[in-house]
C-alpha cells in the first residue's frame, strides 16, 4: 500500500468499500444531526453499506428544544424508524442498537473495519472507545463534542460555544493519527461516568447545550468523515468556537494519511 502525498489542492473522491459499516454512537444533541446527512452521503455511493446508531437513552418531551424527533422512545430506534422509509429504494441498510456502550459490550459493538462517529457527552465513554480501538488493526474513530453552559473547573463560566472533533485512525495495526487521549488528559483520566454507570440523579442534572454548537460539531464530524472516505485527512483534531467564528485544525506534526482502501 502506498501513501499519497497531500497536495495543496487534492482531488477529493469519496469511497467506501462494499459492505463497509459506519456506526454513530449517541443520538442526542449532536448525534441527531449526524445520521440524516451520513445516510444521504452513504446512499449516494450506490453500494451495499450499513449505517447504525447506538444509544441506550430515550427521547423525552424536554429534549424537543434542541432535537427533532417524531416520538418519544429509545433514540437509536426512533431515529432509524424515521429514516428507513427515505432509503428503502437504496442499497443502504439502517439498523439500531438500543444499548449504551460499556466495557462489557464494546468488543461486540465495535468491530475491525468500522468507522465510528462518537457523539457522546462524557469522557469515560470516549476513553473506553479510544482504548478498544487501539486494540484493533483497522478502525477509524471520529469523536466530537462541545461544551455546555456551566461553571468550568478552571473557575470561569463556559459559554457553551466551544467544541472539537478528534480522529483516531489505525491501518494495518499502526496509528496514523494520535489516540484521542494523547493530548487530552481529561479523556485519559476521566472524572465522569458513562450514562450506563451514572445514577438517575446524575442523568437528570444534564448541562444545557446550545443547539447551534451541537450542529457545528456534527457538521465538523461529517466533514471529517468525508475526508476520511477521500483518503485525505490533514488534521487529527479540529477545534471551533461559534462565538468567535473560528474553526482551526490541530495537526500535532501529523504527516500524510493512508487511503481508506489499499491501492
FIVEXLUM-909157 format. One record per residue: residue number from 1; residue in one letter; chain; x, y, z of N, C-alpha, C in turn. Coordinates in Angstrom, 2 decimals. Example, Ala and Ser with C-alpha at 12.3 -4.5 7.8 and 13.67 -1.06 7.14 Angstrom:
# FIVEXLUM-909157
seq:type:mol:n_u:n_v:n_w:ca_u:ca_v:ca_w:c_u:c_v:c_w
1:A:A:13.19:-5.69:7.80:12.30:-4.50:7.80:13.20:-3.30:7.80 $
2:S:A:12.85:-2.25:7.08:13.67:-1.06:7.14:12.90:0.03:7.87 $
# end
This chain:
# FIVEXLUM-909157
seq:type:mol:n_u:n_v:n_w:ca_u:ca_v:ca_w:c_u:c_v:c_w
1:X:A:0.84:-1.19:0.00:0.00:0.00:0.00:0.88:1.24:0.00 $
2:X:A:0.58:2.17:-0.87:1.34:3.42:-0.92:0.53:4.53:-0.29 $
3:X:A:1.22:5.48:0.29:0.57:6.63:0.92:0.74:7.84:0.03 $
4:X:A:-0.36:8.42:-0.49:-0.23:9.55:-1.39:0.20:10.80:-0.65 $
5:X:A:0.99:11.62:-1.34:1.36:12.92:-0.76:0.14:13.82:-0.76 $
6:X:A:0.04:14.66:0.24:-1.07:15.61:0.32:-0.67:16.88:-0.40 $
7:X:A:-1.38:17.20:-1.46:-1.10:18.41:-2.22:-1.97:19.54:-1.69 $
8:X:A:-1.62:20.81:-2.00:-2.44:21.92:-1.52:-3.88:21.85:-1.99 $
9:X:A:-4.09:21.28:-3.17:-5.44:21.18:-3.73:-5.67:19.76:-4.23 $
10:X:A:-5.86:18.79:-3.32:-6.02:17.41:-3.74:-7.36:17.19:-4.42 $
11:X:A:-7.42:16.21:-5.30:-8.68:15.79:-5.89:-9.37:14.89:-4.87 $
12:X:A:-10.56:15.26:-4.46:-11.27:14.53:-3.42:-12.33:13.64:-4.06 $
13:X:A:-12.18:12.33:-3.89:-13.13:11.38:-4.44:-13.52:10.40:-3.34 $
14:X:A:-14.69:10.58:-2.73:-15.06:9.70:-1.61:-15.29:8.27:-2.05 $
15:X:A:-14.93:7.35:-1.19:-15.07:5.93:-1.50:-15.24:5.16:-0.20 $
16:X:A:-16.15:4.22:-0.21:-16.29:3.26:0.88:-16.35:1.87:0.25 $
17:X:A:-15.60:0.93:0.78:-15.63:-0.41:0.20:-16.98:-1.08:0.38 $
18:X:A:-17.34:-1.97:-0.54:-18.58:-2.71:-0.46:-18.68:-3.40:0.91 $
19:X:A:-19.83:-3.24:1.55:-20.06:-3.88:2.83:-19.56:-3.10:4.03 $
20:X:A:-19.03:-1.89:3.83:-18.49:-1.10:4.94:-19.61:-0.69:5.89 $
21:X:A:-19.22:-0.48:7.16:-20.17:-0.12:8.20:-19.73:1.16:8.90 $
22:X:A:-20.64:2.10:9.00:-20.46:3.31:9.80:-21.41:3.22:10.98 $
23:X:A:-20.91:3.48:12.19:-21.74:3.43:13.38:-21.69:4.77:14.10 $
24:X:A:-22.84:5.33:14.40:-22.97:6.57:15.14:-23.33:6.22:16.58 $
25:X:A:-22.50:6.67:17.52:-22.76:6.40:18.93:-23.29:7.67:19.57 $
26:X:A:-24.53:7.63:20.01:-25.16:8.80:20.62:-26.14:9.44:19.66 $
27:X:A:-27.41:9.42:19.99:-28.43:10.01:19.12:-29.03:11.28:19.68 $
28:X:A:-28.32:11.91:20.62:-28.83:13.12:21.27:-28.54:14.38:20.48 $
29:X:A:-28.09:15.43:21.19:-27.95:16.75:20.59:-27.16:16.76:19.29 $
30:X:A:-25.90:16.30:19.33:-25.08:16.28:18.11:-25.40:15.08:17.24 $
31:X:A:-25.60:13.93:17.87:-25.85:12.71:17.11:-27.09:12.79:16.25 $
32:X:A:-28.12:13.50:16.73:-29.35:13.60:15.94:-29.15:14.36:14.64 $
33:X:A:-28.09:15.20:14.59:-27.77:15.92:13.35:-26.87:15.11:12.43 $
34:X:A:-26.34:14.01:12.90:-25.39:13.23:12.12:-26.04:12.23:11.17 $
35:X:A:-27.04:11.51:11.67:-27.47:10.32:10.96:-28.11:10.61:9.62 $
36:X:A:-28.91:11.70:9.52:-29.55:12.01:8.23:-28.55:12.31:7.13 $
37:X:A:-27.65:13.31:7.32:-26.65:13.58:6.28:-25.72:12.40:6.02 $
38:X:A:-25.34:11.66:7.06:-24.48:10.49:6.84:-25.20:9.47:5.98 $
39:X:A:-26.49:9.27:6.22:-27.26:8.31:5.44:-27.36:8.75:3.98 $
40:X:A:-27.63:10.03:3.74:-27.73:10.53:2.36:-26.40:10.32:1.64 $
41:X:A:-25.31:10.67:2.31:-23.97:10.53:1.71:-23.68:9.07:1.37 $
42:X:A:-23.92:8.17:2.31:-23.61:6.77:2.06:-24.49:6.18:0.97 $
43:X:A:-25.78:6.52:0.97:-26.68:6.01:-0.06:-26.27:6.49:-1.44 $
44:X:A:-25.71:7.70:-1.53:-25.33:8.25:-2.83:-24.18:7.49:-3.47 $
45:X:A:-23.44:6.71:-2.69:-22.31:5.96:-3.23:-22.77:4.72:-4.00 $
46:X:A:-24.04:4.31:-3.86:-24.59:3.24:-4.66:-24.01:1.87:-4.37 $
47:X:A:-23.62:1.63:-3.11:-23.05:0.34:-2.73:-23.83:-0.25:-1.56 $
48:X:A:-23.58:-1.54:-1.29:-24.18:-2.18:-0.13:-23.41:-1.74:1.11 $
49:X:A:-23.97:-0.78:1.83:-23.33:-0.20:3.01:-24.29:-0.29:4.19 $
50:X:A:-23.73:-0.20:5.39:-24.52:-0.30:6.62:-24.27:0.92:7.51 $
51:X:A:-25.35:1.50:8.01:-25.26:2.64:8.91:-26.08:2.32:10.16 $
52:X:A:-25.40:2.30:11.30:-26.08:2.00:12.55:-25.97:3.14:13.53 $
53:X:A:-26.94:3.22:14.44:-26.86:4.18:15.53:-27.01:3.40:16.83 $
54:X:A:-26.13:3.73:17.78:-26.05:3.02:19.05:-26.37:4.00:20.18 $
55:X:A:-27.39:3.69:20.96:-27.74:4.56:22.09:-28.69:3.82:23.01 $
56:X:A:-28.43:3.90:24.29:-29.34:3.31:25.27:-30.30:4.31:25.88 $
57:X:A:-30.19:5.57:25.49:-31.01:6.64:26.06:-32.29:6.80:25.26 $
58:X:A:-33.22:7.58:25.79:-34.52:7.80:25.15:-34.80:9.27:24.93 $
59:X:A:-35.53:9.57:23.85:-36.04:10.91:23.63:-37.17:11.16:24.63 $
60:X:A:-37.17:12.37:25.23:-38.24:12.79:26.12:-38.75:14.15:25.65 $
61:X:A:-39.92:14.53:26.09:-40.51:15.79:25.64:-39.60:16.98:25.89 $
62:X:A:-38.87:16.97:27.01:-37.99:18.09:27.33:-36.84:18.25:26.34 $
63:X:A:-36.54:17.21:25.55:-35.45:17.28:24.57:-35.82:18.07:23.32 $
64:X:A:-37.10:18.38:23.15:-37.56:18.97:21.88:-37.03:20.38:21.64 $
65:X:A:-36.46:21.02:22.66:-35.95:22.38:22.45:-34.69:22.40:21.60 $
66:X:A:-33.98:21.26:21.46:-32.79:21.26:20.63:-32.61:19.98:19.82 $
67:X:A:-33.66:19.17:19.72:-33.61:17.96:18.90:-34.94:17.80:18.18 $
68:X:A:-34.90:17.15:16.99:-36.12:16.92:16.22:-36.41:15.42:16.19 $
69:X:A:-37.58:15.04:16.67:-37.98:13.64:16.66:-39.50:13.58:16.67 $
70:X:A:-40.05:12.50:16.12:-41.49:12.37:15.99:-42.16:11.70:17.19 $
71:X:A:-41.38:10.93:17.93:-41.97:10.19:19.04:-40.95:10.05:20.16 $
72:X:A:-41.43:9.87:21.37:-40.55:9.56:22.48:-40.21:8.07:22.43 $
73:X:A:-39.07:7.74:23.00:-38.63:6.35:22.97:-37.13:6.29:22.77 $
74:X:A:-36.59:5.07:22.71:-35.15:4.91:22.54:-34.67:5.68:21.32 $
75:X:A:-33.60:6.46:21.50:-33.12:7.35:20.44:-32.70:6.59:19.19 $
76:X:A:-31.96:5.50:19.37:-31.50:4.74:18.20:-32.68:4.19:17.42 $
77:X:A:-33.64:3.62:18.14:-34.80:3.05:17.46:-35.65:4.09:16.77 $
78:X:A:-35.90:5.22:17.46:-36.73:6.28:16.88:-36.09:6.83:15.61 $
79:X:A:-34.79:7.14:15.66:-34.13:7.73:14.50:-34.13:6.78:13.32 $
80:X:A:-33.88:5.50:13.55:-33.88:4.54:12.45:-35.26:4.38:11.84 $
81:X:A:-36.29:4.31:12.69:-37.65:4.19:12.16:-38.03:5.39:11.32 $
82:X:A:-37.60:6.58:11.73:-37.93:7.79:10.99:-37.24:7.83:9.63 $
83:X:A:-36.01:7.31:9.56:-35.22:7.46:8.35:-35.38:6.32:7.35 $
84:X:A:-35.72:5.12:7.80:-35.76:3.97:6.89:-36.63:4.19:5.65 $
85:X:A:-37.82:4.79:5.77:-38.63:4.95:4.55:-37.94:5.76:3.45 $
86:X:A:-37.06:6.69:3.82:-36.39:7.51:2.83:-35.33:6.74:2.04 $
87:X:A:-34.91:5.60:2.56:-33.80:4.89:1.94:-34.18:3.47:1.50 $
88:X:A:-35.48:3.20:1.45:-35.91:1.87:1.02:-35.50:1.54:-0.40 $
89:X:A:-35.36:2.56:-1.24:-35.02:2.33:-2.65:-33.51:2.30:-2.88 $
90:X:A:-32.72:2.41:-1.84:-31.27:2.45:-1.97:-30.67:1.15:-1.46 $
91:X:A:-29.35:1.05:-1.56:-28.63:-0.14:-1.08:-28.08:0.06:0.33 $
92:X:A:-28.51:1.13:1.00:-28.07:1.40:2.36:-28.98:0.68:3.36 $
93:X:A:-28.39:-0.01:4.32:-29.14:-0.65:5.38:-28.95:0.13:6.68 $
94:X:A:-30.05:0.53:7.28:-30.03:1.23:8.56:-30.39:0.26:9.68 $
95:X:A:-29.67:0.36:10.80:-30.01:-0.51:11.93:-29.76:0.23:13.24 $
96:X:A:-30.46:-0.22:14.27:-30.36:0.40:15.60:-29.87:-0.62:16.61 $
97:X:A:-29.02:-0.16:17.52:-28.59:-0.96:18.67:-28.97:-0.15:19.91 $
98:X:A:-29.96:-0.62:20.64:-30.55:0.16:21.74:-29.82:-0.14:23.05 $
99:X:A:-28.52:0.19:23.07:-27.68:-0.06:24.24:-26.70:1.09:24.40 $
100:X:A:-26.28:1.35:25.63:-25.11:2.17:25.87:-23.87:1.33:25.59 $
101:X:A:-22.78:1.97:25.20:-21.51:1.27:25.07:-20.88:1.13:26.45 $
102:X:A:-20.51:-0.08:26.81:-19.94:-0.37:28.12:-18.72:-1.25:27.96 $
103:X:A:-17.91:-1.39:29.02:-16.77:-2.31:28.93:-17.21:-3.74:28.60 $
104:X:A:-18.41:-4.11:28.99:-18.87:-5.47:28.74:-19.34:-5.74:27.32 $
105:X:A:-19.71:-4.69:26.56:-20.21:-4.94:25.21:-19.43:-4.25:24.10 $
106:X:A:-18.39:-3.47:24.45:-17.71:-2.67:23.42:-17.11:-3.55:22.33 $
107:X:A:-16.58:-4.72:22.67:-15.98:-5.60:21.67:-17.06:-6.20:20.76 $
108:X:A:-18.26:-6.36:21.28:-19.36:-6.88:20.46:-19.91:-5.81:19.52 $
109:X:A:-19.84:-4.54:19.94:-20.45:-3.47:19.16:-19.50:-2.84:18.16 $
110:X:A:-18.20:-2.78:18.48:-17.23:-2.08:17.63:-16.27:-3.11:17.03 $
111:X:A:-16.27:-3.20:15.70:-15.54:-4.26:15.02:-14.41:-3.71:14.14 $
112:X:A:-13.42:-4.53:13.83:-12.38:-4.09:12.90:-13.00:-3.66:11.57 $
113:X:A:-12.50:-2.55:11.03:-13.00:-2.03:9.77:-14.12:-1.02:9.90 $
114:X:A:-14.72:-0.90:11.09:-15.79:0.08:11.28:-15.26:1.50:11.21 $
115:X:A:-16.13:2.42:10.82:-15.92:3.85:11.01:-16.90:4.29:12.09 $
116:X:A:-16.38:4.85:13.18:-17.20:5.19:14.33:-17.31:6.71:14.43 $
117:X:A:-18.54:7.20:14.49:-18.81:8.61:14.78:-19.34:8.67:16.20 $
118:X:A:-18.52:9.11:17.12:-18.90:9.15:18.53:-19.38:10.55:18.91 $
119:X:A:-20.66:10.63:19.28:-21.25:11.91:19.68:-21.73:11.82:21.11 $
120:X:A:-20.92:11.21:21.96:-21.28:11.08:23.37:-20.86:12.34:24.12 $
121:X:A:-21.40:12.50:25.34:-21.14:13.73:26.10:-20.35:13.47:27.38 $
122:X:A:-19.61:12.34:27.43:-18.83:12.06:28.63:-17.47:11.47:28.25 $
123:X:A:-16.47:11.82:29.05:-15.10:11.38:28.76:-14.90:9.90:29.05 $
124:X:A:-15.66:9.34:29.97:-15.50:7.93:30.29:-15.77:7.05:29.06 $
125:X:A:-16.82:7.35:28.31:-17.11:6.58:27.10:-16.09:6.86:26.01 $
126:X:A:-15.64:8.12:25.89:-14.59:8.43:24.91:-13.33:7.61:25.20 $
127:X:A:-12.94:7.53:26.46:-11.77:6.76:26.87:-11.97:5.28:26.53 $
128:X:A:-13.13:4.75:26.83:-13.43:3.35:26.54:-13.32:3.07:25.04 $
129:X:A:-13.90:3.93:24.21:-13.84:3.74:22.76:-12.40:3.84:22.25 $
130:X:A:-11.67:4.83:22.73:-10.28:5.00:22.32:-9.46:3.75:22.64 $
131:X:A:-9.59:3.26:23.86:-8.77:2.13:24.29:-9.14:0.85:23.53 $
132:X:A:-10.42:0.67:23.24:-10.81:-0.50:22.45:-10.30:-0.38:21.01 $
133:X:A:-10.45:0.80:20.42:-9.98:0.99:19.05:-8.47:0.74:18.94 $
134:X:A:-7.73:1.06:19.99:-6.28:0.85:19.99:-5.91:-0.63:19.90 $
135:X:A:-6.85:-1.53:20.17:-6.59:-2.97:20.09:-6.91:-3.53:18.71 $
136:X:A:-7.51:-2.73:17.82:-7.93:-3.20:16.50:-6.95:-2.76:15.43 $
137:X:A:-6.70:-3.60:14.46:-5.73:-3.27:13.42:-6.24:-2.20:12.47 $
138:X:A:-7.54:-2.23:12.16:-8.12:-1.29:11.19:-9.39:-0.70:11.78 $
139:X:A:-9.37:0.59:12.04:-10.51:1.26:12.66:-10.35:2.76:12.47 $
140:X:A:-11.46:3.46:12.38:-11.42:4.92:12.38:-12.46:5.43:13.37 $
141:X:A:-12.00:6.14:14.38:-12.86:6.74:15.40:-12.87:8.25:15.20 $
142:X:A:-14.05:8.82:14.94:-14.23:10.27:14.83:-15.07:10.68:16.04 $
143:X:A:-14.45:11.37:16.97:-15.09:11.70:18.25:-15.30:13.20:18.34 $
144:X:A:-16.54:13.61:18.58:-16.85:15.04:18.66:-17.61:15.38:19.91 $
145:X:A:-17.48:16.62:20.34:-18.23:17.09:21.50:-18.13:18.59:21.64 $
146:X:A:-18.99:19.15:22.47:-18.97:20.60:22.71:-19.34:20.89:24.16 $
147:X:A:-18.86:22.03:24.62:-19.13:22.45:25.99:-20.62:22.69:26.22 $
148:X:A:-21.02:22.57:27.47:-22.32:23.05:27.89:-22.16:24.41:28.55 $
149:X:A:-23.27:25.00:28.92:-23.26:26.30:29.60:-23.19:26.00:31.10 $
150:X:A:-22.01:26.16:31.66:-21.80:25.77:33.06:-20.58:26.47:33.63 $
151:X:A:-20.40:26.31:34.91:-19.22:26.81:35.58:-18.09:25.83:35.33 $
152:X:A:-17.03:26.27:34.67:-15.92:25.38:34.37:-15.04:25.11:35.57 $
153:X:A:-14.31:23.98:35.52:-13.43:23.62:36.62:-12.27:24.61:36.75 $
154:X:A:-12.01:25.35:35.67:-10.93:26.33:35.71:-11.35:27.61:36.42 $
155:X:A:-12.59:27.66:36.92:-13.04:28.78:37.72:-13.72:29.89:36.96 $
156:X:A:-13.97:29.71:35.68:-14.70:30.72:34.91:-15.83:30.03:34.15 $
157:X:A:-16.90:30.74:33.88:-18.05:30.11:33.23:-17.74:29.72:31.78 $
158:X:A:-18.31:28.61:31.37:-18.21:28.19:29.97:-19.45:28.67:29.24 $
159:X:A:-19.22:29.25:28.07:-20.34:29.81:27.31:-21.12:28.76:26.54 $
160:X:A:-20.54:27.57:26.40:-21.19:26.53:25.62:-20.98:26.67:24.13 $
161:X:A:-20.02:27.51:23.72:-19.83:27.78:22.29:-18.61:27.06:21.71 $
162:X:A:-17.82:26.41:22.57:-16.59:25.75:22.12:-16.84:24.26:21.91 $
163:X:A:-16.14:23.70:20.92:-16.21:22.25:20.69:-15.01:21.77:19.92 $
164:X:A:-14.91:20.46:19.77:-13.81:19.90:18.99:-14.20:18.55:18.40 $
165:X:A:-13.40:18.14:17.43:-13.53:16.82:16.80:-12.14:16.21:16.76 $
166:X:A:-12.02:14.95:17.17:-10.74:14.24:17.12:-10.90:12.98:16.28 $
167:X:A:-9.85:12.62:15.56:-9.86:11.43:14.71:-8.72:10.51:15.11 $
168:X:A:-9.06:9.27:15.47:-8.08:8.23:15.78:-8.20:7.18:14.68 $
169:X:A:-7.19:7.12:13.82:-7.23:6.29:12.61:-6.10:5.28:12.66 $
170:X:A:-6.46:4.00:12.65:-5.47:2.92:12.63:-5.62:2.11:11.35 $
171:X:A:-4.50:1.85:10.69:-4.48:0.99:9.50:-3.34:0.00:9.64 $
172:X:A:-3.63:-1.25:9.32:-2.62:-2.31:9.34:-1.88:-2.36:10.68 $
173:X:A:-2.60:-2.13:11.77:-2.01:-2.22:13.10:-1.15:-1.05:13.51 $
174:X:A:-1.20:0.06:12.75:-0.39:1.24:13.06:-1.29:2.45:13.26 $
175:X:A:-0.90:3.32:14.20:-1.60:4.59:14.39:-1.18:5.55:13.30 $
176:X:A:-2.17:6.08:12.55:-1.88:7.12:11.56:-2.28:8.50:12.07 $
177:X:A:-2.97:8.52:13.17:-3.22:9.75:13.93:-3.07:9.39:15.40 $
178:X:A:-2.85:10.37:16.28:-2.70:10.04:17.70:-4.01:9.53:18.31 $
179:X:A:-3.94:8.68:19.31:-5.15:8.37:20.09:-5.76:9.65:20.64 $
180:X:A:-7.06:9.65:20.85:-7.71:10.89:21.30:-7.34:11.24:22.74 $
181:X:A:-6.68:10.31:23.44:-6.20:10.58:24.80:-4.84:11.28:24.82 $
182:X:A:-4.13:11.26:23.70:-2.72:11.69:23.70:-2.54:13.12:24.20 $
183:X:A:-3.35:14.03:23.72:-3.21:15.44:24.08:-4.37:15.94:24.95 $
184:X:A:-5.13:15.00:25.50:-6.30:15.38:26.29:-6.33:14.57:27.59 $
185:X:A:-5.68:15.07:28.63:-5.66:14.34:29.90:-7.04:14.16:30.51 $
186:X:A:-7.99:15.05:30.16:-9.34:14.91:30.70:-10.03:13.65:30.16 $
187:X:A:-9.57:13.17:28.97:-10.09:11.91:28.43:-9.27:10.74:28.95 $
188:X:A:-7.97:10.90:29.02:-7.10:9.83:29.53:-7.46:9.47:30.97 $
189:X:A:-7.84:10.48:31.77:-8.20:10.26:33.17:-9.57:10.86:33.43 $
190:X:A:-10.63:10.22:32.93:-11.96:10.83:33.03:-12.45:10.95:34.47 $
191:X:A:-13.02:12.09:34.76:-13.57:12.33:36.09:-15.06:12.03:36.14 $
192:X:A:-15.66:11.74:35.00:-17.10:11.49:34.95:-17.38:10.00:34.78 $
193:X:A:-18.64:9.68:34.54:-19.07:8.31:34.33:-19.85:8.22:33.02 $
194:X:A:-19.89:7.03:32.46:-20.74:6.80:31.30:-22.19:6.79:31.76 $
195:X:A:-23.14:7.03:30.86:-24.55:7.00:31.26:-25.00:5.64:31.77 $
196:X:A:-24.32:4.57:31.35:-24.67:3.24:31.84:-24.32:3.09:33.31 $
197:X:A:-23.37:3.90:33.81:-22.93:3.82:35.20:-23.55:4.91:36.07 $
198:X:A:-23.99:6.00:35.46:-24.46:7.15:36.22:-25.80:6.86:36.89 $
199:X:A:-26.03:7.51:38.01:-27.30:7.37:38.73:-28.39:8.19:38.05 $
200:X:A:-29.62:7.94:38.42:-30.74:8.73:37.87:-30.58:10.20:38.20 $
201:X:A:-30.05:10.51:39.38:-29.82:11.90:39.78:-28.80:12.55:38.86 $
202:X:A:-27.72:11.85:38.56:-26.69:12.39:37.66:-27.25:12.63:36.27 $
203:X:A:-28.06:11.69:35.77:-28.62:11.83:34.43:-29.59:12.99:34.37 $
204:X:A:-30.32:13.24:35.44:-31.29:14.34:35.45:-30.61:15.69:35.47 $
205:X:A:-29.37:15.73:35.98:-28.65:17.00:36.11:-27.78:17.28:34.89 $
206:X:A:-28.34:17.10:33.70:-27.58:17.33:32.48:-27.32:18.83:32.29 $
207:X:A:-26.20:19.15:31.60:-25.80:20.53:31.40:-26.46:21.07:30.13 $
208:X:A:-27.07:22.27:30.18:-27.68:22.83:28.97:-26.64:23.05:27.87 $
209:X:A:-27.02:22.75:26.65:-26.14:22.95:25.50:-26.84:23.84:24.48 $
210:X:A:-26.03:24.50:23.66:-26.55:25.38:22.62:-26.81:24.57:21.35 $
211:X:A:-28.00:24.69:20.82:-28.38:23.97:19.61:-27.36:24.13:18.50 $
212:X:A:-26.87:25.37:18.31:-26.01:25.64:17.17:-24.59:25.11:17.39 $
213:X:A:-24.17:24.97:18.65:-22.90:24.31:18.93:-23.02:22.82:18.65 $
214:X:A:-24.16:22.22:19.00:-24.40:20.82:18.64:-24.33:20.63:17.13 $
215:X:A:-24.96:21.54:16.41:-24.99:21.43:14.95:-23.59:21.61:14.36 $
216:X:A:-22.81:22.53:14.93:-21.48:22.79:14.41:-20.56:21.59:14.60 $
217:X:A:-20.62:20.95:15.76:-19.76:19.78:15.97:-20.20:18.63:15.07 $
218:X:A:-21.50:18.49:14.84:-21.97:17.45:13.92:-21.46:17.71:12.50 $
219:X:A:-21.51:18.97:12.07:-21.02:19.31:10.74:-19.52:19.03:10.62 $
220:X:A:-18.75:19.38:11.66:-17.31:19.13:11.63:-17.03:17.63:11.60 $
221:X:A:-17.83:16.83:12.29:-17.66:15.37:12.25:-17.97:14.82:10.86 $
222:X:A:-19.03:15.33:10.25:-19.39:14.88:8.90:-18.32:15.28:7.89 $
223:X:A:-17.76:16.49:8.03:-16.66:16.90:7.16:-15.48:15.95:7.31 $
224:X:A:-15.19:15.56:8.55:-14.07:14.64:8.79:-14.36:13.27:8.19 $
225:X:A:-15.61:12.80:8.30:-16.00:11.54:7.66:-15.76:11.61:6.16 $
226:X:A:-16.17:12.71:5.54:-15.97:12.86:4.09:-14.49:12.79:3.73 $
227:X:A:-13.65:13.49:4.49:-12.22:13.49:4.20:-11.60:12.11:4.41 $
228:X:A:-12.04:11.42:5.46:-11.56:10.06:5.68:-11.92:9.17:4.49 $
229:X:A:-13.14:9.30:3.99:-13.57:8.50:2.85:-12.85:8.89:1.56 $
230:X:A:-12.29:10.09:1.54:-11.48:10.54:0.40:-10.01:10.16:0.57 $
231:X:A:-9.65:9.57:1.70:-8.26:9.24:1.96:-7.39:10.46:2.14 $
232:X:A:-7.98:11.55:2.57:-7.25:12.82:2.71:-7.64:13.44:4.04 $
233:X:A:-6.80:13.30:5.04:-7.09:13.85:6.35:-5.90:14.69:6.81 $
234:X:A:-5.96:16.01:6.67:-4.82:16.86:7.00:-4.74:17.24:8.47 $
235:X:A:-5.58:16.67:9.33:-5.55:17.03:10.74:-6.07:15.85:11.56 $
236:X:A:-5.59:15.70:12.82:-6.19:14.74:13.73:-7.21:15.38:14.68 $
237:X:A:-7.30:16.72:14.66:-8.25:17.39:15.54:-8.64:18.73:14.95 $
238:X:A:-9.91:19.07:15.13:-10.44:20.40:14.81:-11.00:21.00:16.08 $
239:X:A:-10.76:22.29:16.29:-11.40:23.00:17.39:-12.22:24.17:16.81 $
240:X:A:-13.30:24.51:17.48:-14.11:25.63:17.00:-14.71:26.37:18.18 $
241:X:A:-15.09:27.60:17.91:-15.85:28.40:18.86:-16.83:29.25:18.07 $
242:X:A:-18.11:28.98:18.20:-19.08:29.69:17.38:-19.20:31.15:17.80 $
243:X:A:-18.85:31.49:19.03:-18.90:32.88:19.47:-17.80:33.71:18.85 $
244:X:A:-16.71:33.05:18.46:-15.58:33.75:17.85:-15.50:33.53:16.34 $
245:X:A:-16.42:32.73:15.82:-16.45:32.50:14.38:-15.21:31.82:13.84 $
246:X:A:-14.66:30.89:14.60:-13.41:30.26:14.15:-13.51:28.74:14.22 $
247:X:A:-12.78:28.10:13.30:-12.57:26.66:13.31:-11.15:26.42:12.83 $
248:X:A:-10.35:25.74:13.65:-8.93:25.59:13.38:-8.49:24.15:13.50 $
249:X:A:-7.66:23.68:12.55:-7.09:22.33:12.69:-5.93:22.33:13.66 $
250:X:A:-5.78:21.24:14.37:-4.62:20.99:15.22:-3.88:19.81:14.60 $
251:X:A:-2.67:20.01:14.10:-2.01:18.94:13.34:-1.07:18.10:14.18 $
252:X:A:-0.50:18.66:15.25:0.44:17.93:16.11:1.58:17.31:15.31 $
253:X:A:1.96:17.95:14.19:3.05:17.45:13.37:2.71:16.22:12.56 $
254:X:A:1.41:15.95:12.39:0.99:14.75:11.67:1.32:14.84:10.19 $
255:X:A:1.77:13.74:9.62:2.08:13.68:8.19:0.89:13.19:7.38 $
256:X:A:1.12:12.82:6.11:0.04:12.34:5.23:-0.64:11.09:5.80 $
257:X:A:-1.91:10.95:5.50:-2.68:9.80:5.96:-2.86:8.79:4.84 $
258:X:A:-3.14:7.52:5.19:-3.27:6.49:4.18:-4.66:6.51:3.52 $
259:X:A:-4.78:5.96:2.31:-6.12:5.81:1.73:-6.92:4.80:2.53 $
260:X:A:-8.26:4.90:2.44:-9.11:4.01:3.20:-8.98:2.57:2.72 $
261:X:A:-8.79:2.38:1.43:-8.62:1.05:0.87:-7.28:0.96:0.18 $
262:X:A:-6.59:-0.22:0.23:-5.28:-0.35:-0.42:-5.37:-0.11:-1.91 $
263:X:A:-4.33:0.50:-2.46:-4.30:0.73:-3.91:-3.82:-0.54:-4.63 $
# end
